């Protein structure tokens, strides 16, 4: 007598298909809630601002890393805040682009991202190099866009 497998191929495919359809329904419900909670303009502003912040922030981080390695220890705070800002704006960019998270999650992430951007803006504004000034300005714009999203 041969033992029946715990999962038959048909059972596995049927269950997998049911889970996939269920996940699509949840994703669509979340997307509908997200898009009804935030305007397309708000999400687009956050996507544009965070994408720019990523680009400008990478240049800022590269300069801060270089100067830090050359012994300019005053760059350590800039380096740290830039790393945090890049991590959070990257997450916010992904979440705002896909707009599938629930509205509370998006608003919460936007608030934390805005805070990190304000810290980076303040730190970068202390330095004269164009990379730092550009980062401070980009962080200011991103913080403003994220703050609008966090107040939904």
Secondary structure by P-SEA (a helix, b strand, c coil): ccccccccaaaaaaaaaaaaaaaaaaaaaaaaaaaaaccaaaaaaaaaaaaaaaaaaaaaaaaaaaaaaaccccaaaaaaaaaaaaaaaaaaaaaaaaccccaaaaaaaaaaaaaaaaaaaaaaaacccaaaaaaaaaaaaaaaaaaaaaac
